[in-house]
Amino acid sequence: MKTGTATVVKNAGSHYLLSELPEWDVFPAVLRGKIRLKASVVTNPIAVGDRVRYEDDVITEILPRRNYVIRRSTNLSRQAHIIAANVDRAYLVVSLYFPEVKLPFLDRILVTCELYGIPATIVLSKVDMYRELDPEGLARFHSIYEGAGYPVMETSVVSGEGIDAIREACKGKVNLFSGESGVGKSSLIKALDPTLDPKIGAISTAHLQGKHTTSLYEMYPLATGGYVIDSPGIRGFGLVDVEKEEIARYFPEMLREGADCRFTPCTHTHEPGCAVKAAVDAGIISPERYNSYLGMLEEDKKFR
């Protein structure tokens, strides 16, 4: 009997591919039914990046997670989905246009990363286009998110700008790449390592007994070191495991300014002497981020 500890590198329903990292030697496994029944609050009891114990081709135990990225579909009232586990850094890929960035969507992912202690970098793709199309919009985006405390990296797969810097930052780490459909995430991953292409997915699918590849989550080894978790394009992102009263804590700029509020706790909506509202009025906190926060408070009511 073959037993050991491995990392989940591909997820397709109840079928998985594992590898004993840092060695890259994938093999298929299925999930024991008892484990599947325990995780009723999430659509997937196990995620790419999970560390597991196995016996032959059966996953027998999911080891405790260091962190994870989880979302609730905005169309579902209770079910949630774990995007990835045990992540060293999340790269949130966005495009200013084509498709146009949805700041509330981006802010929800950032709040989730803050909640679970995952450092986040915002990656602006297609910047060669935006510099000509809307340089002021590009500068405004930098101002909003760098002002909040997040690194913003400009990239272009056409010119190669920013690719080397991300490749270097990924070395020795498990890196999640996520974003909405059409933002250029897959092209960016291929630029990081040109050996990664759809053929890899086709080969792996054979192990997974012909499962569809359109919604697969998968980890790839980068030739230059480190690992990339590719997630399908996300359309909706609802918050999970955060109380309404706590949301402001996961906006770094609001946490910083909120220490000077007259009342504690402060919802930063109607209280007199609110330092956060004063910071918004003074331009210290962007109105875009503040409006995202108000939207999350309102969204929270829908699920109660």
C-alpha positions as CSV (number, residue, x, y, z in Angstrom):
1,M,0.0,0.0,0.0
2,K,1.3,3.4,-1.0
3,T,0.7,6.1,1.7
4,G,2.0,9.6,2.2
5,T,1.3,13.3,2.3
6,A,0.8,15.3,-0.9
7,T,-0.6,18.6,-2.2
8,V,-3.8,18.8,-4.4
9,V,-2.7,20.3,-7.7
10,K,-5.9,19.8,-9.7
11,N,-9.6,19.6,-8.8
12,A,-12.3,18.3,-11.0
13,G,-15.4,17.4,-8.9
14,S,-14.6,14.3,-6.9
15,H,-11.4,13.5,-8.8
16,Y,-8.0,15.1,-8.0
17,L,-4.4,15.1,-9.0
18,L,-1.8,15.1,-6.2
19,S,1.9,15.7,-6.1
20,E,4.4,15.4,-3.2
21,L,5.8,18.9,-3.5
22,P,8.4,20.1,-4.1
23,E,8.7,17.1,-6.4
24,W,6.4,17.3,-9.4
25,D,5.2,13.8,-10.1
26,V,1.4,13.9,-10.3
27,F,-0.9,11.0,-9.7
28,P,-4.7,10.7,-9.5
29,A,-6.8,10.2,-6.3
30,V,-10.4,10.3,-5.2
31,L,-11.9,11.6,-2.0
32,R,-13.2,9.3,0.7
33,G,-17.0,9.7,1.0
34,K,-17.0,10.4,4.8
35,I,-14.9,13.5,4.2
36,R,-17.2,14.7,1.4
37,L,-20.2,14.6,3.7
38,K,-18.6,16.7,6.4
39,A,-18.3,19.8,4.3
40,S,-21.9,20.7,3.6
41,V,-21.5,24.5,3.8
42,V,-19.1,24.5,0.9
43,T,-19.5,23.2,-2.6
44,N,-16.0,21.7,-2.6
45,P,-14.7,20.0,0.6
46,I,-11.2,20.1,-0.8
47,A,-9.3,22.7,-2.9
48,V,-6.2,23.1,-5.0
49,G,-3.3,23.8,-2.5
50,D,-4.7,21.6,0.2
51,R,-2.3,19.2,1.9
52,V,-3.8,15.8,2.3
53,R,-2.9,12.3,3.4
54,Y,-3.6,9.4,1.0
55,E,-3.6,5.7,0.8
56,D,-3.1,4.3,-2.7
57,D,-5.5,6.4,-4.8
58,V,-7.8,7.5,-2.0
59,I,-7.5,10.8,0.0
60,T,-8.1,9.9,3.6
61,E,-7.5,13.2,5.4
62,I,-7.4,16.9,4.7
63,L,-4.7,18.5,6.8
64,P,-5.4,21.9,8.6
65,R,-5.2,24.9,6.2
66,R,-2.8,27.7,6.8
67,N,-5.2,30.0,4.9
68,Y,-7.7,29.9,2.0
69,V,-9.6,32.1,-0.4
70,I,-13.3,31.5,-0.2
71,R,-16.2,33.1,-2.0
72,R,-20.0,33.0,-1.9
73,S,-21.8,33.2,-5.2
74,T,-23.9,36.3,-5.1
75,N,-26.7,34.2,-6.6
76,L,-26.7,31.7,-3.7
77,S,-27.8,32.4,-0.2
78,R,-25.6,30.0,1.8
79,Q,-23.3,27.9,-0.3
80,A,-19.6,28.9,-0.6
81,H,-16.7,27.7,-2.7
82,I,-13.1,27.5,-1.7
83,I,-10.9,28.8,-4.6
84,A,-7.5,27.8,-3.2
85,A,-5.8,26.9,0.0
86,N,-2.3,27.4,1.6
87,V,-1.5,30.4,-0.7
88,D,1.6,32.5,-0.2
89,R,0.4,35.4,-2.3
90,A,-2.7,36.3,-4.4
91,Y,-2.2,38.1,-7.7
92,L,-5.5,39.7,-8.6
93,V,-5.5,40.4,-12.4
94,V,-7.6,43.3,-13.6
95,S,-8.0,45.3,-16.8
96,L,-9.2,48.9,-16.8
97,Y,-11.3,48.2,-19.9
98,F,-12.2,45.3,-22.2
99,P,-13.6,44.2,-19.8
100,E,-13.9,47.2,-17.5
101,V,-12.7,46.7,-14.0
102,K,-15.5,46.4,-11.3
103,L,-14.0,48.0,-8.2
104,P,-16.6,46.5,-5.8
105,F,-15.7,43.0,-7.1
106,L,-12.0,43.6,-6.7
107,D,-12.6,45.0,-3.2
108,R,-14.5,41.9,-2.1
109,I,-11.5,39.7,-3.1
110,L,-9.1,42.1,-1.2
111,V,-11.3,41.9,1.9
112,T,-11.2,38.1,1.8
113,C,-7.4,38.1,1.4
114,E,-7.1,40.4,4.4
115,L,-9.5,38.2,6.4
116,Y,-7.3,35.1,5.9
117,G,-3.9,36.9,6.0
118,I,-3.0,36.4,2.3
119,P,-0.8,39.1,0.9
120,A,-2.3,40.5,-2.3
121,T,-0.8,42.2,-5.4
122,I,-3.0,43.9,-8.0
123,V,-1.9,43.2,-11.5
124,L,-3.0,45.6,-14.2
125,S,-2.9,43.8,-17.6
126,K,-2.8,45.4,-21.0
127,V,-1.2,48.6,-19.8
128,D,0.2,49.4,-23.2
129,M,-3.4,50.0,-24.3
130,Y,-4.5,52.1,-21.3
131,R,-1.6,54.6,-21.4
132,E,-2.8,55.8,-24.8
133,L,-6.5,55.3,-24.1
134,D,-6.9,56.8,-20.6
135,P,-3.7,57.8,-18.8
136,E,-5.8,59.7,-16.2
137,G,-7.8,56.6,-15.4
138,L,-4.7,54.6,-15.1
139,A,-3.2,57.2,-12.6
140,R,-6.5,57.2,-10.7
141,F,-6.5,53.4,-10.3
142,H,-2.9,53.6,-8.9
143,S,-4.0,56.3,-6.5
144,I,-7.0,54.4,-5.2
145,Y,-5.2,51.1,-4.5
146,E,-1.7,52.2,-3.6
147,G,-3.3,54.7,-1.3
148,A,-5.0,51.8,0.4
149,G,-1.7,50.0,0.8
150,Y,-1.7,47.5,-2.1
151,P,1.1,47.1,-4.6
152,V,-0.1,47.6,-8.2
153,M,2.0,46.0,-10.9
154,E,1.6,47.1,-14.6
155,T,2.0,44.3,-17.1
156,S,1.7,43.8,-20.9
157,V,2.1,40.4,-22.5
158,V,2.6,42.3,-25.8
159,S,5.6,44.3,-24.7
160,G,6.7,41.9,-21.9
161,E,6.5,44.7,-19.3
162,G,6.3,43.6,-15.7
163,I,6.5,39.9,-16.6
164,D,10.1,39.4,-15.3
165,A,9.2,41.1,-12.0
166,I,6.2,38.8,-11.4
167,R,8.2,35.8,-12.4
168,E,10.9,36.7,-9.9
169,A,8.3,37.4,-7.1
170,C,6.7,33.9,-7.7
171,K,9.9,31.9,-7.0
172,G,9.7,29.5,-4.1
173,K,6.0,30.4,-3.4
174,V,2.5,29.1,-4.1
175,N,0.8,31.9,-6.0
176,L,-2.9,32.3,-6.8
177,F,-3.8,34.1,-10.0
178,S,-7.5,35.2,-10.0
179,G,-9.7,37.6,-11.8
180,E,-12.8,38.1,-13.9
181,S,-13.1,36.4,-17.3
182,G,-11.4,38.2,-20.1
183,V,-8.8,40.2,-18.1
184,G,-5.8,38.4,-19.6
185,K,-5.0,36.1,-16.7
186,S,-4.3,33.0,-18.9
187,S,-2.1,35.0,-21.2
188,L,-0.2,36.4,-18.3
189,I,0.4,32.9,-16.9
190,K,1.7,31.7,-20.3
191,A,4.0,34.7,-20.5
192,L,5.5,33.7,-17.1
193,D,6.3,30.3,-18.4
194,P,5.8,29.7,-22.2
195,T,5.9,25.9,-21.6
196,L,2.5,26.2,-20.0
197,D,-0.3,25.8,-22.5
198,P,-3.7,24.2,-22.9
199,K,-2.0,20.8,-23.7
200,I,-1.1,20.5,-20.1
201,G,-4.8,20.6,-19.2
202,A,-5.6,18.0,-21.9
203,I,-3.0,15.6,-20.5
204,S,-4.2,16.0,-17.0
205,T,-7.8,15.5,-18.0
206,A,-7.0,12.0,-19.1
207,H,-6.2,11.2,-15.4
208,L,-9.6,12.7,-14.4
209,Q,-11.6,10.4,-16.6
210,G,-12.7,12.9,-19.2
211,K,-14.0,15.6,-16.9
212,H,-14.7,19.0,-18.4
213,T,-11.8,21.5,-18.2
214,T,-13.9,24.7,-18.4
215,S,-14.2,25.1,-14.6
216,L,-11.1,23.4,-13.3
217,Y,-8.7,24.8,-10.7
218,E,-5.1,23.8,-11.3
219,M,-1.6,24.3,-10.0
220,Y,1.3,24.5,-12.4
221,P,5.1,24.4,-11.6
222,L,6.9,27.4,-13.1
223,A,10.2,26.5,-14.9
224,T,11.9,29.3,-13.0
225,G,10.6,28.1,-9.6
226,G,7.4,28.4,-7.6
227,Y,3.9,27.4,-8.4
228,V,0.9,29.1,-10.0
229,I,-2.7,28.3,-9.2
230,D,-4.9,29.2,-12.1
231,S,-8.6,29.7,-11.3
232,P,-11.4,30.0,-13.8
233,G,-12.7,33.5,-14.5
234,I,-14.9,34.6,-11.6
235,R,-18.2,36.4,-12.2
236,G,-19.5,36.9,-8.6
237,F,-17.7,37.2,-5.3
238,G,-19.7,37.3,-2.1
239,L,-18.1,37.6,1.3
240,V,-18.0,34.6,3.7
241,D,-17.2,34.3,7.4
242,V,-17.1,38.0,8.1
243,E,-19.6,39.9,10.3
244,K,-21.0,43.2,9.1
245,E,-19.4,44.9,12.1
246,E,-16.0,43.6,11.2
247,I,-15.8,44.5,7.5
248,A,-14.1,47.8,8.0
249,R,-11.2,46.1,9.7
250,Y,-10.3,44.5,6.4
251,F,-9.9,47.8,4.6
252,P,-6.3,48.7,5.6
253,E,-6.9,52.5,5.1
254,M,-10.1,52.4,7.1
255,L,-8.5,50.4,9.9
256,R,-5.7,53.0,10.1
257,E,-8.0,56.0,10.1
258,G,-10.7,54.4,12.2
259,A,-8.5,54.4,15.3
260,D,-9.4,58.1,15.7
261,C,-13.2,57.7,15.6
262,R,-15.0,59.3,18.5
263,F,-17.1,56.2,19.2
264,T,-16.1,52.5,19.4
265,P,-17.3,50.5,17.7
266,C,-18.1,52.8,14.8
267,T,-19.8,51.7,11.6
268,H,-18.4,54.7,9.7
269,T,-21.8,55.5,8.3
270,H,-23.7,57.9,10.5
271,E,-21.8,58.4,13.7
272,P,-20.6,61.9,14.7
273,G,-16.9,62.3,15.0
274,C,-16.2,59.5,12.5
275,A,-12.5,59.7,11.4
276,V,-13.1,57.5,8.4
277,K,-15.8,59.8,6.9
278,A,-13.6,62.7,7.6
279,A,-10.8,60.9,5.8
280,V,-13.1,60.3,2.8
281,D,-14.0,64.0,2.7
282,A,-10.3,65.0,2.9
283,G,-9.4,62.6,0.0
284,I,-7.3,60.4,2.3
285,I,-9.6,57.4,1.7
286,S,-11.0,57.2,-1.9
287,P,-14.7,57.5,-2.3
288,E,-14.6,54.4,-4.6
289,R,-13.3,52.2,-1.7
290,Y,-15.7,53.8,0.8
291,N,-18.6,53.1,-1.6
292,S,-17.5,49.5,-1.9
293,Y,-17.6,49.3,1.9
294,L,-21.1,50.6,2.0
295,G,-22.1,48.1,-0.6
296,M,-20.7,45.2,1.4
297,L,-22.8,46.4,4.4
298,E,-25.9,46.4,2.3
299,E,-25.1,43.1,0.7
300,D,-24.7,41.5,4.1
301,K,-28.4,42.2,4.8
302,K,-29.4,39.9,1.9
303,F,-28.0,36.8,3.6
304,R,-29.5,37.3,7.1
